[in-house]
Amino acid sequence: MPGKVMHRVLDDLSLELEQAKARATARVAARHAAECAITALAAGRYSL
Protein backbone atom coordinates (compact mmCIF):
# COMPACT_ATOMS: atom_id res chain seq x y z
CA MET A 1 0.00 0.00 0.00
CA PRO A 2 2.71 2.61 0.83
CA GLY A 3 4.20 2.10 -2.63
CA LYS A 4 0.87 2.93 -4.26
CA VAL A 5 0.55 6.08 -2.15
CA MET A 6 4.06 7.21 -3.10
CA HIS A 7 3.34 6.51 -6.77
CA ARG A 8 0.17 8.61 -6.58
CA VAL A 9 2.03 11.47 -4.89
CA LEU A 10 4.71 11.39 -7.58
CA ASP A 11 2.04 11.35 -10.31
CA ASP A 12 0.34 14.36 -8.70
CA LEU A 13 3.63 16.25 -8.46
CA SER A 14 4.47 15.41 -12.06
CA LEU A 15 1.08 16.73 -13.19
CA GLU A 16 1.58 19.93 -11.18
CA LEU A 17 5.00 20.41 -12.75
CA GLU A 18 3.60 19.98 -16.27
CA GLN A 19 0.82 22.48 -15.51
CA ALA A 20 3.33 24.99 -14.11
CA LYS A 21 5.48 24.63 -17.23
CA ALA A 22 2.42 25.18 -19.44
CA ARG A 23 1.48 28.33 -17.49
CA ALA A 24 5.04 29.65 -17.76
CA THR A 25 5.08 28.98 -21.50
CA ALA A 26 1.75 30.80 -21.90
CA ARG A 27 3.11 33.79 -19.95
CA VAL A 28 6.20 33.96 -22.17
CA ALA A 29 4.06 33.76 -25.31
CA ALA A 30 1.71 36.48 -24.05
CA ARG A 31 4.64 38.73 -23.15
CA HIS A 32 6.17 38.21 -26.59
CA ALA A 33 2.87 39.02 -28.32
CA ALA A 34 2.53 42.19 -26.24
CA GLU A 35 6.07 43.26 -27.07
CA CYS A 36 5.42 42.70 -30.78
CA ALA A 37 2.21 44.72 -30.62
CA ILE A 38 3.92 47.58 -28.78
CA THR A 39 6.76 47.57 -31.30
CA ALA A 40 4.31 47.64 -34.22
CA LEU A 41 2.37 50.51 -32.65
CA ALA A 42 5.56 52.43 -31.93
CA ALA A 43 6.75 51.94 -35.51
CA GLY A 44 3.49 53.42 -36.76
CA ARG A 45 2.41 50.32 -38.63
CA TYR A 46 -0.86 50.20 -36.74
CA SER A 47 -2.93 52.68 -34.82
CA LEU A 48 -5.50 52.32 -32.09
mmCIF entry with sequence, helices, sheets and N, C-alpha, C, O atoms, coordinates in Angstrom:
data_MODEL
# 
_entry.id   MODEL 
# 
_entity.id                         1 
_entity.type                       polymer 
_entity.pdbx_number_of_molecules   1 
# 
_entity_poly.entity_id                      1 
_entity_poly.type                           'polypeptide(L)' 
_entity_poly.nstd_linkage                   no 
_entity_poly.nstd_monomer                   no 
_entity_poly.pdbx_seq_one_letter_code       MPGKVMHRVLDDLSLELEQAKARATARVAARHAAECAITALAAGRYSL 
_entity_poly.pdbx_seq_one_letter_code_can   MPGKVMHRVLDDLSLELEQAKARATARVAARHAAECAITALAAGRYSL 
_entity_poly.pdbx_strand_id                 A 
# 
loop_
_entity_poly_seq.entity_id 
_entity_poly_seq.num 
_entity_poly_seq.mon_id 
_entity_poly_seq.hetero 
1 1  MET n 
1 2  PRO n 
1 3  GLY n 
1 4  LYS n 
1 5  VAL n 
1 6  MET n 
1 7  HIS n 
1 8  ARG n 
1 9  VAL n 
1 10 LEU n 
1 11 ASP n 
1 12 ASP n 
1 13 LEU n 
1 14 SER n 
1 15 LEU n 
1 16 GLU n 
1 17 LEU n 
1 18 GLU n 
1 19 GLN n 
1 20 ALA n 
1 21 LYS n 
1 22 ALA n 
1 23 ARG n 
1 24 ALA n 
1 25 THR n 
1 26 ALA n 
1 27 ARG n 
1 28 VAL n 
1 29 ALA n 
1 30 ALA n 
1 31 ARG n 
1 32 HIS n 
1 33 ALA n 
1 34 ALA n 
1 35 GLU n 
1 36 CYS n 
1 37 ALA n 
1 38 ILE n 
1 39 THR n 
1 40 ALA n 
1 41 LEU n 
1 42 ALA n 
1 43 ALA n 
1 44 GLY n 
1 45 ARG n 
1 46 TYR n 
1 47 SER n 
1 48 LEU n 
# 
_struct_asym.id          A 
_struct_asym.entity_id   1 
# 
_struct_conf.conf_type_id            HELX_P 
_struct_conf.id                      HELX_P1 
_struct_conf.pdbx_PDB_helix_id       AA1 
_struct_conf.beg_label_comp_id       PRO 
_struct_conf.beg_label_asym_id       A 
_struct_conf.beg_label_seq_id        2 
_struct_conf.pdbx_beg_PDB_ins_code   ? 
_struct_conf.end_label_comp_id       ALA 
_struct_conf.end_label_asym_id       A 
_struct_conf.end_label_seq_id        42 
_struct_conf.pdbx_end_PDB_ins_code   ? 
_struct_conf.beg_auth_comp_id        PRO 
_struct_conf.beg_auth_asym_id        A 
_struct_conf.beg_auth_seq_id         2 
_struct_conf.end_auth_comp_id        ALA 
_struct_conf.end_auth_asym_id        A 
_struct_conf.end_auth_seq_id         42 
_struct_conf.pdbx_PDB_helix_class    1 
_struct_conf.details                 ? 
_struct_conf.pdbx_PDB_helix_length   41 
# 
_struct_conf_type.id          HELX_P 
_struct_conf_type.criteria    ? 
_struct_conf_type.reference   ? 
# 
loop_
_atom_site.group_PDB 
_atom_site.id 
_atom_site.type_symbol 
_atom_site.label_atom_id 
_atom_site.label_alt_id 
_atom_site.label_comp_id 
_atom_site.label_asym_id 
_atom_site.label_entity_id 
_atom_site.label_seq_id 
_atom_site.pdbx_PDB_ins_code 
_atom_site.Cartn_x 
_atom_site.Cartn_y 
_atom_site.Cartn_z 
_atom_site.occupancy 
_atom_site.B_iso_or_equiv 
_atom_site.pdbx_formal_charge 
_atom_site.auth_seq_id 
_atom_site.auth_comp_id 
_atom_site.auth_asym_id 
_atom_site.auth_atom_id 
_atom_site.pdbx_PDB_model_num 
ATOM 1   N N  . MET A 1 1  ? 0.816  -1.209 0.000   1.00 0.00 ? 1  MET A N  1 
ATOM 2   C CA . MET A 1 1  ? 0.000  0.000  0.000   1.00 0.00 ? 1  MET A CA 1 
ATOM 3   C C  . MET A 1 1  ? 0.859  1.273  0.000   1.00 0.00 ? 1  MET A C  1 
ATOM 4   O O  . MET A 1 1  ? 0.563  2.185  -0.772  1.00 0.00 ? 1  MET A O  1 
ATOM 5   N N  . PRO A 1 2  ? 1.915  1.377  0.835   1.00 0.00 ? 2  PRO A N  1 
ATOM 6   C CA . PRO A 1 2  ? 2.714  2.605  0.828   1.00 0.00 ? 2  PRO A CA 1 
ATOM 7   C C  . PRO A 1 2  ? 3.318  2.917  -0.543  1.00 0.00 ? 2  PRO A C  1 
ATOM 8   O O  . PRO A 1 2  ? 3.470  4.084  -0.905  1.00 0.00 ? 2  PRO A O  1 
ATOM 9   N N  . GLY A 1 3  ? 3.656  1.892  -1.291  1.00 0.00 ? 3  GLY A N  1 
ATOM 10  C CA . GLY A 1 3  ? 4.201  2.102  -2.632  1.00 0.00 ? 3  GLY A CA 1 
ATOM 11  C C  . GLY A 1 3  ? 3.188  2.761  -3.554  1.00 0.00 ? 3  GLY A C  1 
ATOM 12  O O  . GLY A 1 3  ? 3.533  3.626  -4.359  1.00 0.00 ? 3  GLY A O  1 
ATOM 13  N N  . LYS A 1 4  ? 1.928  2.339  -3.428  1.00 0.00 ? 4  LYS A N  1 
ATOM 14  C CA . LYS A 1 4  ? 0.872  2.929  -4.257  1.00 0.00 ? 4  LYS A CA 1 
ATOM 15  C C  . LYS A 1 4  ? 0.657  4.391  -3.900  1.00 0.00 ? 4  LYS A C  1 
ATOM 16  O O  . LYS A 1 4  ? 0.435  5.231  -4.772  1.00 0.00 ? 4  LYS A O  1 
ATOM 17  N N  . VAL A 1 5  ? 0.726  4.685  -2.596  1.00 0.00 ? 5  VAL A N  1 
ATOM 18  C CA . VAL A 1 5  ? 0.551  6.076  -2.150  1.00 0.00 ? 5  VAL A CA 1 
ATOM 19  C C  . VAL A 1 5  ? 1.681  6.938  -2.704  1.00 0.00 ? 5  VAL A C  1 
ATOM 20  O O  . VAL A 1 5  ? 1.434  8.030  -3.215  1.00 0.00 ? 5  VAL A O  1 
ATOM 21  N N  . MET A 1 6  ? 2.912  6.456  -2.607  1.00 0.00 ? 6  MET A N  1 
ATOM 22  C CA . MET A 1 6  ? 4.059  7.214  -3.103  1.00 0.00 ? 6  MET A CA 1 
ATOM 23  C C  . MET A 1 6  ? 3.947  7.416  -4.611  1.00 0.00 ? 6  MET A C  1 
ATOM 24  O O  . MET A 1 6  ? 4.264  8.491  -5.120  1.00 0.00 ? 6  MET A O  1 
ATOM 25  N N  . HIS A 1 7  ? 3.500  6.390  -5.322  1.00 0.00 ? 7  HIS A N  1 
ATOM 26  C CA . HIS A 1 7  ? 3.340  6.507  -6.773  1.00 0.00 ? 7  HIS A CA 1 
ATOM 27  C C  . HIS A 1 7  ? 2.305  7.575  -7.107  1.00 0.00 ? 7  HIS A C  1 
ATOM 28  O O  . HIS A 1 7  ? 2.494  8.355  -8.040  1.00 0.00 ? 7  HIS A O  1 
ATOM 29  N N  . ARG A 1 8  ? 1.214  7.611  -6.349  1.00 0.00 ? 8  ARG A N  1 
ATOM 30  C CA . ARG A 1 8  ? 0.170  8.608  -6.583  1.00 0.00 ? 8  ARG A CA 1 
ATOM 31  C C  . ARG A 1 8  ? 0.684  10.023 -6.295  1.00 0.00 ? 8  ARG A C  1 
ATOM 32  O O  . ARG A 1 8  ? 0.387  10.961 -7.034  1.00 0.00 ? 8  ARG A O  1 
ATOM 33  N N  . VAL A 1 9  ? 1.450  10.164 -5.223  1.00 0.00 ? 9  VAL A N  1 
ATOM 34  C CA . VAL A 1 9  ? 2.032  11.469 -4.886  1.00 0.00 ? 9  VAL A CA 1 
ATOM 35  C C  . VAL A 1 9  ? 2.957  11.934 -6.004  1.00 0.00 ? 9  VAL A C  1 
ATOM 36  O O  . VAL A 1 9  ? 2.909  13.094 -6.414  1.00 0.00 ? 9  VAL A O  1 
ATOM 37  N N  . LEU A 1 10 ? 3.797  11.029 -6.495  1.00 0.00 ? 10 LEU A N  1 
ATOM 38  C CA . LEU A 1 10 ? 4.709  11.391 -7.583  1.00 0.00 ? 10 LEU A CA 1 
ATOM 39  C C  . LEU A 1 10 ? 3.938  11.746 -8.851  1.00 0.00 ? 10 LEU A C  1 
ATOM 40  O O  . LEU A 1 10 ? 4.314  12.680 -9.559  1.00 0.00 ? 10 LEU A O  1 
ATOM 41  N N  . ASP A 1 11 ? 2.871  11.019 -9.145  1.00 0.00 ? 11 ASP A N  1 
ATOM 42  C CA . ASP A 1 11 ? 2.042  11.349 -10.306 1.00 0.00 ? 11 ASP A CA 1 
ATOM 43  C C  . ASP A 1 11 ? 1.428  12.742 -10.164 1.00 0.00 ? 11 ASP A C  1 
ATOM 44  O O  . ASP A 1 11 ? 1.403  13.520 -11.117 1.00 0.00 ? 11 ASP A O  1 
ATOM 45  N N  . ASP A 1 12 ? 0.930  13.045 -8.953  1.00 0.00 ? 12 ASP A N  1 
ATOM 46  C CA . ASP A 1 12 ? 0.338  14.362 -8.703  1.00 0.00 ? 12 ASP A CA 1 
ATOM 47  C C  . ASP A 1 12 ? 1.373  15.468 -8.866  1.00 0.00 ? 12 ASP A C  1 
ATOM 48  O O  . ASP A 1 12 ? 1.092  16.506 -9.465  1.00 0.00 ? 12 ASP A O  1 
ATOM 49  N N  . LEU A 1 13 ? 2.569  15.244 -8.334  1.00 0.00 ? 13 LEU A N  1 
ATOM 50  C CA . LEU A 1 13 ? 3.628  16.249 -8.456  1.00 0.00 ? 13 LEU A CA 1 
ATOM 51  C C  . LEU A 1 13 ? 4.051  16.431 -9.905  1.00 0.00 ? 13 LEU A C  1 
ATOM 52  O O  . LEU A 1 13 ? 4.326  17.548 -10.343 1.00 0.00 ? 13 LEU A O  1 
ATOM 53  N N  . SER A 1 14 ? 4.103  15.331 -10.647 1.00 0.00 ? 14 SER A N  1 
ATOM 54  C CA . SER A 1 14 ? 4.466  15.406 -12.055 1.00 0.00 ? 14 SER A CA 1 
ATOM 55  C C  . SER A 1 14 ? 3.427  16.212 -12.830 1.00 0.00 ? 14 SER A C  1 
ATOM 56  O O  . SER A 1 14 ? 3.778  17.030 -13.681 1.00 0.00 ? 14 SER A O  1 
ATOM 57  N N  . LEU A 1 15 ? 2.160  15.983 -12.536 1.00 0.00 ? 15 LEU A N  1 
ATOM 58  C CA . LEU A 1 15 ? 1.082  16.727 -13.192 1.00 0.00 ? 15 LEU A CA 1 
ATOM 59  C C  . LEU A 1 15 ? 1.185  18.212 -12.854 1.00 0.00 ? 15 LEU A C  1 
ATOM 60  O O  . LEU A 1 15 ? 1.037  19.062 -13.732 1.00 0.00 ? 15 LEU A O  1 
ATOM 61  N N  . GLU A 1 16 ? 1.439  18.528 -11.581 1.00 0.00 ? 16 GLU A N  1 
ATOM 62  C CA . GLU A 1 16 ? 1.578  19.928 -11.175 1.00 0.00 ? 16 GLU A CA 1 
ATOM 63  C C  . GLU A 1 16 ? 2.748  20.594 -11.892 1.00 0.00 ? 16 GLU A C  1 
ATOM 64  O O  . GLU A 1 16 ? 2.651  21.753 -12.295 1.00 0.00 ? 16 GLU A O  1 
ATOM 65  N N  . LEU A 1 17 ? 3.843  19.871 -12.050 1.00 0.00 ? 17 LEU A N  1 
ATOM 66  C CA . LEU A 1 17 ? 5.005  20.413 -12.751 1.00 0.00 ? 17 LEU A CA 1 
ATOM 67  C C  . LEU A 1 17 ? 4.666  20.697 -14.209 1.00 0.00 ? 17 LEU A C  1 
ATOM 68  O O  . LEU A 1 17 ? 5.014  21.757 -14.728 1.00 0.00 ? 17 LEU A O  1 
ATOM 69  N N  . GLU A 1 18 ? 3.995  19.769 -14.870 1.00 0.00 ? 18 GLU A N  1 
ATOM 70  C CA . GLU A 1 18 ? 3.603  19.977 -16.265 1.00 0.00 ? 18 GLU A CA 1 
ATOM 71  C C  . GLU A 1 18 ? 2.683  21.192 -16.403 1.00 0.00 ? 18 GLU A C  1 
ATOM 72  O O  . GLU A 1 18 ? 2.822  21.981 -17.338 1.00 0.00 ? 18 GLU A O  1 
ATOM 73  N N  . GLN A 1 19 ? 1.745  21.335 -15.467 1.00 0.00 ? 19 GLN A N  1 
ATOM 74  C CA . GLN A 1 19 ? 0.824  22.481 -15.514 1.00 0.00 ? 19 GLN A CA 1 
ATOM 75  C C  . GLN A 1 19 ? 1.581  23.785 -15.290 1.00 0.00 ? 19 GLN A C  1 
ATOM 76  O O  . GLN A 1 19 ? 1.295  24.786 -15.945 1.00 0.00 ? 19 GLN A O  1 
ATOM 77  N N  . ALA A 1 20 ? 2.531  23.781 -14.380 1.00 0.00 ? 20 ALA A N  1 
ATOM 78  C CA . ALA A 1 20 ? 3.326  24.985 -14.113 1.00 0.00 ? 20 ALA A CA 1 
ATOM 79  C C  . ALA A 1 20 ? 4.149  25.358 -15.343 1.00 0.00 ? 20 ALA A C  1 
ATOM 80  O O  . ALA A 1 20 ? 4.271  26.536 -15.678 1.00 0.00 ? 20 ALA A O  1 
ATOM 81  N N  . LYS A 1 21 ? 4.715  24.351 -16.016 1.00 0.00 ? 21 LYS A N  1 
ATOM 82  C CA . LYS A 1 21 ? 5.482  24.629 -17.231 1.00 0.00 ? 21 LYS A CA 1 
ATOM 83  C C  . LYS A 1 21 ? 4.581  25.202 -18.317 1.00 0.00 ? 21 LYS A C  1 
ATOM 84  O O  . LYS A 1 21 ? 4.982  26.115 -19.038 1.00 0.00 ? 21 LYS A O  1 
ATOM 85  N N  . ALA A 1 22 ? 3.360  24.670 -18.438 1.00 0.00 ? 22 ALA A N  1 
ATOM 86  C CA . ALA A 1 22 ? 2.421  25.181 -19.435 1.00 0.00 ? 22 ALA A CA 1 
ATOM 87  C C  . ALA A 1 22 ? 2.040  26.625 -19.137 1.00 0.00 ? 22 ALA A C  1 
ATOM 88  O O  . ALA A 1 22 ? 1.949  27.445 -20.051 1.00 0.00 ? 22 ALA A O  1 
ATOM 89  N N  . ARG A 1 23 ? 1.815  26.943 -17.859 1.00 0.00 ? 23 ARG A N  1 
ATOM 90  C CA . ARG A 1 23 ? 1.484  28.325 -17.490 1.00 0.00 ? 23 ARG A CA 1 
ATOM 91  C C  . ARG A 1 23 ? 2.649  29.259 -17.790 1.00 0.00 ? 23 ARG A C  1 
ATOM 92  O O  . ARG A 1 23 ? 2.445  30.367 -18.285 1.00 0.00 ? 23 ARG A O  1 
ATOM 93  N N  . ALA A 1 24 ? 3.865  28.820 -17.494 1.00 0.00 ? 24 ALA A N  1 
ATOM 94  C CA . ALA A 1 24 ? 5.043  29.648 -17.761 1.00 0.00 ? 24 ALA A CA 1 
ATOM 95  C C  . ALA A 1 24 ? 5.205  29.882 -19.257 1.00 0.00 ? 24 ALA A C  1 
ATOM 96  O O  . ALA A 1 24 ? 5.528  30.991 -19.683 1.00 0.00 ? 24 ALA A O  1 
ATOM 97  N N  . THR A 1 25 ? 4.984  28.850 -20.049 1.00 0.00 ? 25 THR A N  1 
ATOM 98  C CA . THR A 1 25 ? 5.078  28.984 -21.503 1.00 0.00 ? 25 THR A CA 1 
ATOM 99  C C  . THR A 1 25 ? 4.028  29.964 -22.019 1.00 0.00 ? 25 THR A C  1 
ATOM 100 O O  . THR A 1 25 ? 4.316  30.787 -22.888 1.00 0.00 ? 25 THR A O  1 
ATOM 101 N N  . ALA A 1 26 ? 2.820  29.876 -21.489 1.00 0.00 ? 26 ALA A N  1 
ATOM 102 C CA . ALA A 1 26 ? 1.752  30.796 -21.896 1.00 0.00 ? 26 ALA A CA 1 
ATOM 103 C C  . ALA A 1 26 ? 2.103  32.235 -21.536 1.00 0.00 ? 26 ALA A C  1 
ATOM 104 O O  . ALA A 1 26 ? 1.837  33.155 -22.309 1.00 0.00 ? 26 ALA A O  1 
ATOM 105 N N  . ARG A 1 27 ? 2.706  32.430 -20.355 1.00 0.00 ? 27 ARG A N  1 
ATOM 106 C CA . ARG A 1 27 ? 3.110  33.788 -19.951 1.00 0.00 ? 27 ARG A CA 1 
ATOM 107 C C  . ARG A 1 27 ? 4.164  34.338 -20.898 1.00 0.00 ? 27 ARG A C  1 
ATOM 108 O O  . ARG A 1 27 ? 4.090  35.498 -21.303 1.00 0.00 ? 27 ARG A O  1 
ATOM 109 N N  . VAL A 1 28 ? 5.144  33.517 -21.253 1.00 0.00 ? 28 VAL A N  1 
ATOM 110 C CA . VAL A 1 28 ? 6.200  33.963 -22.167 1.00 0.00 ? 28 VAL A CA 1 
ATOM 111 C C  . VAL A 1 28 ? 5.600  34.312 -23.529 1.00 0.00 ? 28 VAL A C  1 
ATOM 112 O O  . VAL A 1 28 ? 5.968  35.323 -24.128 1.00 0.00 ? 28 VAL A O  1 
ATOM 113 N N  . ALA A 1 29 ? 4.687  33.490 -24.015 1.00 0.00 ? 29 ALA A N  1 
ATOM 114 C CA . ALA A 1 29 ? 4.057  33.759 -25.309 1.00 0.00 ? 29 ALA A CA 1 
ATOM 115 C C  . ALA A 1 29 ? 3.238  35.049 -25.268 1.00 0.00 ? 29 ALA A C  1 
ATOM 116 O O  . ALA A 1 29 ? 3.269  35.838 -26.212 1.00 0.00 ? 29 ALA A O  1 
ATOM 117 N N  . ALA A 1 30 ? 2.508  35.259 -24.179 1.00 0.00 ? 30 ALA A N  1 
ATOM 118 C CA . ALA A 1 30 ? 1.706  36.482 -24.046 1.00 0.00 ? 30 ALA A CA 1 
ATOM 119 C C  . ALA A 1 30 ? 2.611  37.712 -23.979 1.00 0.00 ? 30 ALA A C  1 
ATOM 120 O O  . ALA A 1 30 ? 2.312  38.741 -24.584 1.00 0.00 ? 30 ALA A O  1 
ATOM 121 N N  . ARG A 1 31 ? 3.699  37.603 -23.253 1.00 0.00 ? 31 ARG A N  1 
ATOM 122 C CA . ARG A 1 31 ? 4.636  38.727 -23.155 1.00 0.00 ? 31 ARG A CA 1 
ATOM 123 C C  . ARG A 1 31 ? 5.233  39.043 -24.519 1.00 0.00 ? 31 ARG A C  1 
ATOM 124 O O  . ARG A 1 31 ? 5.358  40.210 -24.890 1.00 0.00 ? 31 ARG A O  1 
ATOM 125 N N  . HIS A 1 32 ? 5.600  38.014 -25.260 1.00 0.00 ? 32 HIS A N  1 
ATOM 126 C CA . HIS A 1 32 ? 6.172  38.210 -26.590 1.00 0.00 ? 32 HIS A CA 1 
ATOM 127 C C  . HIS A 1 32 ? 5.158  38.876 -27.528 1.00 0.00 ? 32 HIS A C  1 
ATOM 128 O O  . HIS A 1 32 ? 5.508  39.782 -28.284 1.00 0.00 ? 32 HIS A O  1 
ATOM 129 N N  . ALA A 1 33 ? 3.911  38.421 -27.474 1.00 0.00 ? 33 ALA A N  1 
ATOM 130 C CA . ALA A 1 33 ? 2.874  39.019 -28.316 1.00 0.00 ? 33 ALA A CA 1 
ATOM 131 C C  . ALA A 1 33 ? 2.672  40.487 -27.960 1.00 0.00 ? 33 ALA A C  1 
ATOM 132 O O  . ALA A 1 33 ? 2.509  41.326 -28.846 1.00 0.00 ? 33 ALA A O  1 
ATOM 133 N N  . ALA A 1 34 ? 2.684  40.799 -26.669 1.00 0.00 ? 34 ALA A N  1 
ATOM 134 C CA . ALA A 1 34 ? 2.525  42.195 -26.240 1.00 0.00 ? 34 ALA A CA 1 
ATOM 135 C C  . ALA A 1 34 ? 3.699  43.045 -26.711 1.00 0.00 ? 34 ALA A C  1 
ATOM 136 O O  . ALA A 1 34 ? 3.508  44.175 -27.160 1.00 0.00 ? 34 ALA A O  1 
ATOM 137 N N  . GLU A 1 35 ? 4.897  42.516 -26.612 1.00 0.00 ? 35 GLU A N  1 
ATOM 138 C CA . GLU A 1 35 ? 6.074  43.260 -27.069 1.00 0.00 ? 35 GLU A CA 1 
ATOM 139 C C  . GLU A 1 35 ? 6.012  43.512 -28.573 1.00 0.00 ? 35 GLU A C  1 
ATOM 140 O O  . GLU A 1 35 ? 6.372  44.593 -29.041 1.00 0.00 ? 35 GLU A O  1 
ATOM 141 N N  . CYS A 1 36 ? 5.561  42.525 -29.322 1.00 0.00 ? 36 CYS A N  1 
ATOM 142 C CA . CYS A 1 36 ? 5.424  42.697 -30.779 1.00 0.00 ? 36 CYS A CA 1 
ATOM 143 C C  . CYS A 1 36 ? 4.379  43.761 -31.098 1.00 0.00 ? 36 CYS A C  1 
ATOM 144 O O  . CYS A 1 36 ? 4.588  44.594 -31.980 1.00 0.00 ? 36 CYS A O  1 
ATOM 145 N N  . ALA A 1 37 ? 3.267  43.736 -30.389 1.00 0.00 ? 37 ALA A N  1 
ATOM 146 C CA . ALA A 1 37 ? 2.208  44.719 -30.625 1.00 0.00 ? 37 ALA A CA 1 
ATOM 147 C C  . ALA A 1 37 ? 2.691  46.122 -30.289 1.00 0.00 ? 37 ALA A C  1 
ATOM 148 O O  . ALA A 1 37 ? 2.424  47.064 -31.035 1.00 0.00 ? 37 ALA A O  1 
ATOM 149 N N  . ILE A 1 38 ? 3.398  46.269 -29.178 1.00 0.00 ? 38 ILE A N  1 
ATOM 150 C CA . ILE A 1 38 ? 3.917  47.584 -28.783 1.00 0.00 ? 38 ILE A CA 1 
ATOM 151 C C  . ILE A 1 38 ? 4.921  48.085 -29.813 1.00 0.00 ? 38 ILE A C  1 
ATOM 152 O O  . ILE A 1 38 ? 4.915  49.262 -30.174 1.00 0.00 ? 38 ILE A O  1 
ATOM 153 N N  . THR A 1 39 ? 5.778  47.191 -30.284 1.00 0.00 ? 39 THR A N  1 
ATOM 154 C CA . THR A 1 39 ? 6.762  47.568 -31.298 1.00 0.00 ? 39 THR A CA 1 
ATOM 155 C C  . THR A 1 39 ? 6.073  48.017 -32.586 1.00 0.00 ? 39 THR A C  1 
ATOM 156 O O  . THR A 1 39 ? 6.464  49.012 -33.195 1.00 0.00 ? 39 THR A O  1 
ATOM 157 N N  . ALA A 1 40 ? 5.043  47.272 -32.995 1.00 0.00 ? 40 ALA A N  1 
ATOM 158 C CA . ALA A 1 40 ? 4.315  47.636 -34.218 1.00 0.00 ? 40 ALA A CA 1 
ATOM 159 C C  . ALA A 1 40 ? 3.620  48.986 -34.053 1.00 0.00 ? 40 ALA A C  1 
ATOM 160 O O  . ALA A 1 40 ? 3.634  49.806 -34.971 1.00 0.00 ? 40 ALA A O  1 
ATOM 161 N N  . LEU A 1 41 ? 3.022  49.219 -32.907 1.00 0.00 ? 41 LEU A N  1 
ATOM 162 C CA . LEU A 1 41 ? 2.366  50.514 -32.651 1.00 0.00 ? 41 LEU A CA 1 
ATOM 163 C C  . LEU A 1 41 ? 3.394  51.644 -32.659 1.00 0.00 ? 41 LEU A C  1 
ATOM 164 O O  . LEU A 1 41 ? 3.166  52.705 -33.241 1.00 0.00 ? 41 LEU A O  1 
ATOM 165 N N  . ALA A 1 42 ? 4.521  51.400 -32.010 1.00 0.00 ? 42 ALA A N  1 
ATOM 166 C CA . ALA A 1 42 ? 5.562  52.427 -31.933 1.00 0.00 ? 42 ALA A CA 1 
ATOM 167 C C  . ALA A 1 42 ? 6.140  52.735 -33.310 1.00 0.00 ? 42 ALA A C  1 
ATOM 168 O O  . ALA A 1 42 ? 6.523  53.874 -33.578 1.00 0.00 ? 42 ALA A O  1 
ATOM 169 N N  . ALA A 1 43 ? 6.205  51.746 -34.171 1.00 0.00 ? 43 ALA A N  1 
ATOM 170 C CA . ALA A 1 43 ? 6.750  51.941 -35.512 1.00 0.00 ? 43 ALA A CA 1 
ATOM 171 C C  . ALA A 1 43 ? 5.732  52.595 -36.434 1.00 0.00 ? 43 ALA A C  1 
ATOM 172 O O  . ALA A 1 43 ? 6.057  52.943 -37.570 1.00 0.00 ? 43 ALA A O  1 
ATOM 173 N N  . GLY A 1 44 ? 4.508  52.766 -35.958 1.00 0.00 ? 44 GLY A N  1 
ATOM 174 C CA . GLY A 1 44 ? 3.488  53.425 -36.761 1.00 0.00 ? 44 GLY A CA 1 
ATOM 175 C C  . GLY A 1 44 ? 2.823  52.529 -37.780 1.00 0.00 ? 44 GLY A C  1 
ATOM 176 O O  . GLY A 1 44 ? 2.121  53.011 -38.669 1.00 0.00 ? 44 GLY A O  1 
ATOM 177 N N  . ARG A 1 45 ? 3.032  51.236 -37.662 1.00 0.00 ? 45 ARG A N  1 
ATOM 178 C CA . ARG A 1 45 ? 2.413  50.320 -38.628 1.00 0.00 ? 45 ARG A CA 1 
ATOM 179 C C  . ARG A 1 45 ? 0.928  50.147 -38.354 1.00 0.00 ? 45 ARG A C  1 
ATOM 180 O O  . ARG A 1 45 ? 0.152  49.851 -39.262 1.00 0.00 ? 45 ARG A O  1 
ATOM 181 N N  . TYR A 1 46 ? 0.541  50.332 -37.114 1.00 0.00 ? 46 TYR A N  1 
ATOM 182 C CA . TYR A 1 46 ? -0.860 50.196 -36.738 1.00 0.00 ? 46 TYR A CA 1 
ATOM 183 C C  . TYR A 1 46 ? -1.230 51.354 -35.831 1.00 0.00 ? 46 TYR A C  1 
ATOM 184 O O  . TYR A 1 46 ? -0.363 51.968 -35.210 1.00 0.00 ? 46 TYR A O  1 
ATOM 185 N N  . SER A 1 47 ? -2.488 51.642 -35.756 1.00 0.00 ? 47 SER A N  1 
ATOM 186 C CA . SER A 1 47 ? -2.926 52.676 -34.824 1.00 0.00 ? 47 SER A CA 1 
ATOM 187 C C  . SER A 1 47 ? -4.145 52.165 -34.071 1.00 0.00 ? 47 SER A C  1 
ATOM 188 O O  . SER A 1 47 ? -4.875 51.299 -34.551 1.00 0.00 ? 47 SER A O  1 
ATOM 189 N N  . LEU A 1 48 ? -4.347 52.716 -32.889 1.00 0.00 ? 48 LEU A N  1 
ATOM 190 C CA . LEU A 1 48 ? -5.497 52.324 -32.093 1.00 0.00 ? 48 LEU A CA 1 
ATOM 191 C C  . LEU A 1 48 ? -6.616 53.190 -32.458 1.00 0.00 ? 48 LEU A C  1 
ATOM 192 O O  . LEU A 1 48 ? -7.709 53.048 -31.911 1.00 0.00 ? 48 LEU A O  1 
# 
